[in-house]
Amino acid sequence: MSILIDAGITRVGASRVVRNTYSLLSTTLLFTALVSWATMDVNLGFPVYIGALIGSFVLLFVIMKLRNSAMGLVALFGFAALEGVALGPTVSHYLKSPGGNEIVTEATFLTAAAFVGLSAYVHITRKDFSTWAGMLMTGLVVVVVASLIGLFIPSSAYQLMVASLSAIVFSGYILFDTSRLILGGETNYIMATLSLYLDVLNLFLALLRLLGGRR
């Protein structure tokens, strides 16, 4: 009997983490979108954008340190705000390009559809993707290195290849992080939110590059 009670308590706790994670994820993504929209036509200057990127990188470690306190939530929203500032010029660039509205709208729709579809698959099948950890990390390293090399290769075909690989890697991470969330591998909803937030944001950016390059 005690085993059944403990199992029930565990399921309730896991359910609460899942619910809190998705609520916080939707809120932070919306917050980033609002900040991005508010700053995309404001020329804040290159130093501000670089500062936002550096600040968001620092906040990653702050969030990890404060993940078990209310200040972790504050740090997470600070991170979402800085990501919005850094994202603004990118979205503005695509909006001002030929067919820009369609590119951004399509990238947003495809990102949402991919996230919902991949998450639903994990929730329905409850498949464990923890064995993908090494493969995904390798893929992430390849994407980062290829992106850095791409700064010196003015080839649209190469950029599309990197964007395609990035989309695949972060789609895999959505499966991986969702699996960890619902199977109890991640019990802190702030960290779970951060992981899925980064998956969604990077998938969106990859799709923007793919659709923009296609046009």
C-alpha positions in Angstrom: 0.0 0.0 0.0 2.8 2.4 0.9 4.5 1.7 -2.4 1.2 2.7 -4.2 0.9 5.8 -2.2 4.5 6.8 -2.9 4.0 6.2 -6.6 0.9 8.3 -6.6 2.7 11.2 -4.9 5.6 10.8 -7.4 3.1 11.1 -10.3 1.5 14.1 -8.8 4.8 15.8 -8.3 5.9 15.0 -11.8 2.6 16.3 -13.2 3.1 19.6 -11.3 6.6 20.0 -12.7 5.3 19.4 -16.3 2.4 21.8 -15.8 4.7 24.5 -14.3 7.2 24.0 -17.1 4.8 24.5 -19.9 3.1 27.5 -18.3 6.5 29.2 -17.7 7.7 28.3 -21.2 4.8 29.9 -22.9 5.1 33.0 -20.7 8.9 33.4 -21.3 8.5 32.9 -25.1 5.7 35.4 -25.2 7.9 37.8 -23.2 10.8 37.4 -25.6 8.5 38.0 -28.6 7.2 41.2 -27.0 10.6 42.5 -26.2 11.8 41.6 -29.7 8.8 43.4 -31.3 9.4 46.5 -29.1 13.1 46.8 -30.0 13.3 45.6 -33.6 12.9 49.1 -35.0 15.0 50.8 -32.4 18.6 51.3 -33.2 20.2 50.4 -29.9 23.7 50.2 -31.3 26.0 47.3 -31.8 27.5 47.5 -28.3 24.0 47.0 -26.8 23.3 43.9 -28.8 26.7 42.4 -28.0 26.1 43.3 -24.3 22.7 41.5 -24.5 24.3 38.4 -25.9 27.1 38.4 -23.2 24.5 39.2 -20.5 22.3 36.3 -21.5 25.3 34.0 -21.5 26.1 35.1 -17.9 22.5 34.7 -16.9 22.6 31.0 -18.0 25.0 30.3 -15.1 23.0 32.6 -12.7 19.8 30.6 -13.5 21.5 27.3 -12.8 22.8 28.6 -9.5 19.4 30.1 -8.4 17.2 27.4 -9.9 15.8 26.4 -6.5 14.7 29.9 -5.5 12.3 32.6 -6.6 15.3 34.7 -7.9 15.8 31.9 -10.4 12.5 33.0 -12.0 13.7 36.6 -12.1 16.9 35.6 -13.7 15.0 33.5 -16.3 12.8 36.4 -17.3 15.9 38.6 -17.4 17.4 36.1 -19.8 14.2 36.0 -21.9 14.3 39.8 -22.1 18.0 39.9 -23.2 17.2 37.2 -25.8 14.4 39.4 -27.1 16.8 42.4 -27.5 19.3 40.3 -29.3 16.6 38.7 -31.5 15.1 42.0 -32.5 17.6 43.0 -35.3 17.4 39.4 -36.8 13.6 39.4 -37.0 13.7 43.0 -38.4 16.2 42.0 -41.1 13.9 39.2 -42.3 10.8 41.4 -42.1 12.4 44.0 -44.4 13.5 41.4 -46.9 11.3 40.4 -49.9 8.5 38.2 -48.6 9.7 38.9 -45.1 6.3 38.8 -43.4 5.6 35.3 -44.9 9.1 34.1 -43.9 8.7 35.1 -40.2 5.1 33.9 -40.1 5.9 30.5 -41.6 9.0 30.1 -39.4 6.8 30.8 -36.3 4.1 28.4 -37.4 6.5 25.6 -38.3 8.3 26.0 -35.0 5.1 25.8 -33.0 3.9 22.8 -35.1 7.2 21.0 -34.7 7.3 21.6 -30.9 3.7 20.5 -30.4 4.1 17.5 -32.7 7.4 16.3 -31.1 6.2 16.9 -27.6 2.9 15.1 -28.2 4.8 12.1 -29.6 6.9 11.8 -26.4 3.8 12.3 -24.2 1.9 9.6 -26.0 4.6 7.1 -26.4 6.5 8.0 -23.2 9.7 7.0 -25.1 13.0 7.5 -23.3 15.4 9.6 -25.4 18.1 9.8 -22.8 20.4 7.6 -24.9 20.5 10.4 -27.5 22.5 12.7 -25.1 25.9 11.9 -26.6 24.7 12.1 -30.2 22.9 15.4 -29.7 25.9 17.0 -27.9 28.1 15.9 -30.8 25.6 17.4 -33.2 25.5 20.7 -31.2 29.3 21.0 -31.3 29.3 20.4 -35.1 26.6 23.1 -35.5 28.6 25.6 -33.4 31.9 24.9 -35.2 30.2 25.0 -38.6 28.5 28.3 -37.8 31.8 29.8 -36.8 33.4 28.6 -40.0 30.4 30.0 -41.9 31.4 33.5 -40.9 34.3 33.2 -43.3 32.5 31.2 -46.1 30.1 33.5 -48.1 28.2 30.5 -49.5 24.4 30.4 -49.3 24.5 26.6 -49.9 26.8 26.2 -46.9 24.6 28.4 -44.7 21.5 26.4 -45.7 23.3 23.2 -44.8 24.3 24.5 -41.4 20.7 25.7 -40.8 19.3 22.3 -41.8 21.6 20.5 -39.4 20.7 23.0 -36.6 17.0 22.4 -37.2 17.6 18.6 -36.9 19.7 18.9 -33.8 17.3 21.1 -31.9 14.3 19.0 -33.0 16.2 16.1 -31.4 16.7 18.2 -28.3 13.0 18.9 -28.0 12.4 15.1 -27.9 15.3 14.6 -25.5 14.3 17.4 -23.0 10.6 16.6 -23.2 11.5 13.0 -22.4 13.6 14.0 -19.4 10.7 16.2 -18.2 7.9 13.7 -18.3 9.9 10.7 -17.2 11.4 12.4 -14.2 14.9 13.1 -15.5 14.5 16.8 -14.8 12.6 17.7 -11.6 13.3 21.4 -11.6 10.8 23.3 -13.7 13.0 26.4 -14.1 15.8 24.3 -15.6 13.3 22.3 -17.7 11.8 25.6 -19.0 15.3 26.9 -19.8 16.2 23.8 -21.8 13.0 23.8 -23.9 13.1 27.6 -24.3 16.6 27.3 -25.9 15.4 24.4 -28.1 12.4 26.3 -29.4 14.4 29.6 -29.9 17.2 27.9 -31.8 14.8 25.9 -33.9 13.0 29.1 -34.8 16.3 30.8 -35.9 17.3 27.7 -37.9 14.0 27.8 -39.8 14.3 31.5 -40.4 17.6 30.9 -42.1 16.3 28.0 -44.1 13.2 29.9 -45.3 15.1 33.1 -45.9 17.7 31.2 -47.9 15.0 29.5 -49.9 13.6 32.8 -50.9 
